[in-house]
Amino acid sequence: MNFSRILGTTLILGVIIWSSPDSLEAYEESPNLKGSVIKGRVTFQGTITKTPLLEVNRDQKFCGETLQDNSLLVDSTSKGIFNIVVNLKGIASGKSLPQENSLRLENRNCAFQPSVILGVKGSMLNIENADPVLHNTHILQDDHTFLNVALPSEGRTIRKAITETGRLDVFCDAHQFMHASVHIFDHPYFTSTDKKGYFELTNVPPGKHRIQFWHPTLGMKELSLTVKGSAPLIFTVSFP
């Protein structure tokens, strides 16, 4: 059980065991909604250790012999965790969906940039290669291949529409140290933490919600909370 501070009172967030995705009806937009703000910070609880260097197995002349492992980035001062994916799981109605539906995944300096991408169902994923070496973008969804394409030269773009929700795991078969993830939702209540671990979800409708936190190496946490009127909720969540 997690005890968090909200506007001078104590909010109790119950941990929920992760289960398979809910079967949901289409999300319903409420353009005139006047909701609340859910915001806070995700921190690392424990000793911060330096991550080992990754060995480069090919194209060492361009990529180098080793690269820094950036799968877990923790701010040394605040212990805030970067790139935690945050979303309200199973929310059926609320503010309008974002109009922007173009997502970009770039192979640059022998890494996927950005390493975490968020969007809504129906988005167009644009995959580019900025390096003068061959990259292979292999994307899996539920252990099944969503896309597997070679990008042999700079300047080439591959476009692929994403018509289903869920997480896409991205790998480069040519460079096994390269990883990324694409997270697709059917609602607009999602974000990722900044470099100090802060996040914010705006215009959240009143009621009971489940908020989910995901990280590729730390795993997942899911909490229950209640939004009352327009009063903001502010709290801290810790991993592991």
Secondary structure, 3 states (H helix, E strand, C coil): CEEEEECCEEEEEEECCCCCCCCCCCCEECCCCCCEEEEEEEEECCCCCCCCEEECCCCHHHHCCEEECCCCCECCCCCEECCCEEEEECCCEECCCCCCCEEEEEEECCEEECCEEEEECCCEEEEEECCCCCEEEEEEECCEEEEEEEECCCCCEEEEECCCCEEEEEEECCCCCCEEEEEEECCCCEEECCCCCEEEEEEECCEEEEEEEEECCCEEEEEEEEECCCCCEEEEEEEC
